[in-house]
Amino acid sequence: MSERSGAARARVVLATRNSGKITELRRILADAAVPVEIVGLEEFPQIGDVPETGLTFAENALLKAHAVARESGLPAIADDSGLCVDALNGMPGIFSARWSGTHGDDKANLDLLLAQVSDVPEGHRGAHFACAAALALPSGEERVAEGALRGVIIDAPRGTGGFGYDPIFVPEGETRTTAEMTPAEKDAVSHRGRAFRALVPILAEALG
């Protein structure tokens, strides 16, 4: 995209300080030829963490998107995601990042989940990663798109890529865990990538 076309692009805030997420969304928008400039929360140091008090991925994503849209005065996108295990009635779900009680302790979360499904037979270890991506405008208008990646939980971690539950999750049609896939391979099928791609036409329509 040329500098000239970039000058006319609308600015949209992605509610994260994760540079990987920002790069991913920029790439998806570029592939779709949507003229939007994505910026992260590093440009808005006055915006603090938004409590995720919702009961669904969509509710949490909307909470974050609306808060950032209000504080920044710009359209905002936020996402929330997690692992939903069939044998655990869809848990850890929205509690995925703090399943063991400590937010962001990937190893403790993974170890606890493996212990909880240790007696579940191989044919009943279905699970899916789920993601909701929300768009909120300063006017209060909101839209949500969702994405999912089905697969199974294995007995022991494999692979050193990715994060969270990636080392114990094998997507449908794969023999590798998502931690054994390259970043590009994972992006192509990931729940977040699917949710972001589903949000692209919604964003283009909302921004006119």
RABELRA-V469172 format. One record per residue. N is the residue number from 1. RES is the residue in one letter. OMEGA is omega in degrees with one decimal (* if undefined). Layout:
N_RES_OMEGA / N_RES_OMEGA
This chain:
1_M_-175.4 / 2_S_176.9 / 3_E_-178.6 / 4_R_179.2 / 5_S_-179.6 / 6_G_-177.5 / 7_A_-176.5 / 8_A_-175.2 / 9_R_174.4 / 10_A_177.2 / 11_R_178.4 / 12_V_-180.0 / 13_V_170.3 / 14_L_-171.1 / 15_A_179.4 / 16_T_169.5 / 17_R_179.8 / 18_N_-176.6 / 19_S_178.9 / 20_G_178.0 / 21_K_-179.5 / 22_I_178.9 / 23_T_-179.4 / 24_E_-178.8 / 25_L_176.7 / 26_R_-179.4 / 27_R_179.7 / 28_I_179.6 / 29_L_178.0 / 30_A_178.7 / 31_D_-179.3 / 32_A_179.5 / 33_A_176.3 / 34_V_-174.2 / 35_P_-178.8 / 36_V_174.5 / 37_E_-180.0 / 38_I_174.9 / 39_V_-179.8 / 40_G_-177.0 / 41_L_177.8 / 42_E_177.8 / 43_E_-177.7 / 44_F_-176.0 / 45_P_-180.0 / 46_Q_-179.4 / 47_I_-179.7 / 48_G_177.9 / 49_D_179.3 / 50_V_179.2 / 51_P_-179.8 / 52_E_-174.7 / 53_T_179.7 / 54_G_-179.5 / 55_L_177.6 / 56_T_175.5 / 57_F_-178.4 / 58_A_-180.0 / 59_E_179.3 / 60_N_178.7 / 61_A_179.4 / 62_L_177.0 / 63_L_-178.7 / 64_K_-177.4 / 65_A_179.7 / 66_H_-179.8 / 67_A_-178.6 / 68_V_177.4 / 69_A_178.7 / 70_R_-174.6 / 71_E_-176.1 / 72_S_-174.7 / 73_G_-178.9 / 74_L_170.7 / 75_P_-176.8 / 76_A_175.9 / 77_I_175.5 / 78_A_177.8 / 79_D_171.7 / 80_D_-175.1 / 81_S_178.4 / 82_G_-179.5 / 83_L_-179.9 / 84_C_-175.4 / 85_V_-176.1 / 86_D_-176.1 / 87_A_178.1 / 88_L_179.0 / 89_N_176.2 / 90_G_177.3 / 91_M_5.4 / 92_P_173.9 / 93_G_-176.8 / 94_I_178.9 / 95_F_-173.4 / 96_S_-175.3 / 97_A_-178.2 / 98_R_-175.9 / 99_W_-178.6 / 100_S_179.9 / 101_G_178.6 / 102_T_-175.8 / 103_H_173.8 / 104_G_177.0 / 105_D_-173.0 / 106_D_-176.3 / 107_K_-179.9 / 108_A_178.5 / 109_N_-178.5 / 110_L_-179.5 / 111_D_179.7 / 112_L_-179.8 / 113_L_178.9 / 114_L_178.7 / 115_A_-177.1 / 116_Q_-179.6 / 117_V_-174.6 / 118_S_-179.5 / 119_D_-179.0 / 120_V_-179.1 / 121_P_-175.5 / 122_E_-177.0 / 123_G_-177.5 / 124_H_-176.7 / 125_R_179.0 / 126_G_179.4 / 127_A_172.1 / 128_H_168.3 / 129_F_179.7 / 130_A_178.0 / 131_C_170.5 / 132_A_176.7 / 133_A_-175.1 / 134_A_173.1 / 135_L_175.7 / 136_A_176.8 / 137_L_177.8 / 138_P_178.6 / 139_S_-177.5 / 140_G_177.5 / 141_E_-177.9 / 142_E_174.4 / 143_R_-179.3 / 144_V_171.7 / 145_A_-176.7 / 146_E_177.5 / 147_G_180.0 / 148_A_175.8 / 149_L_-179.5 / 150_R_177.4 / 151_G_-179.9 / 152_V_175.5 / 153_I_178.9 / 154_I_-172.9 / 155_D_-173.4 / 156_A_-178.2 / 157_P_174.0 / 158_R_176.2 / 159_G_-177.1 / 160_T_179.5 / 161_G_176.5 / 162_G_-178.9 / 163_F_177.3 / 164_G_-176.3 / 165_Y_-177.6 / 166_D_-175.9 / 167_P_-179.3 / 168_I_-176.9 / 169_F_176.6 / 170_V_-179.7 / 171_P_175.4 / 172_E_179.5 / 173_G_-179.1 / 174_E_170.4 / 175_T_179.7 / 176_R_170.6 / 177_T_177.2 / 178_T_175.1 / 179_A_177.2 / 180_E_179.4 / 181_M_174.8 / 182_T_177.1 / 183_P_-179.4 / 184_A_178.5 / 185_E_179.4 / 186_K_179.0 / 187_D_-174.8 / 188_A_-175.7 / 189_V_-170.3 / 190_S_177.6 / 191_H_-180.0 / 192_R_177.1 / 193_G_178.9 / 194_R_178.9 / 195_A_178.7 / 196_F_-179.5 / 197_R_177.2 / 198_A_-179.4 / 199_L_-174.8 / 200_V_179.8 / 201_P_176.7 / 202_I_178.2 / 203_L_-179.6 / 204_A_179.4 / 205_E_-177.1 / 206_A_-178.4 / 207_L_175.9 / 208_G_*
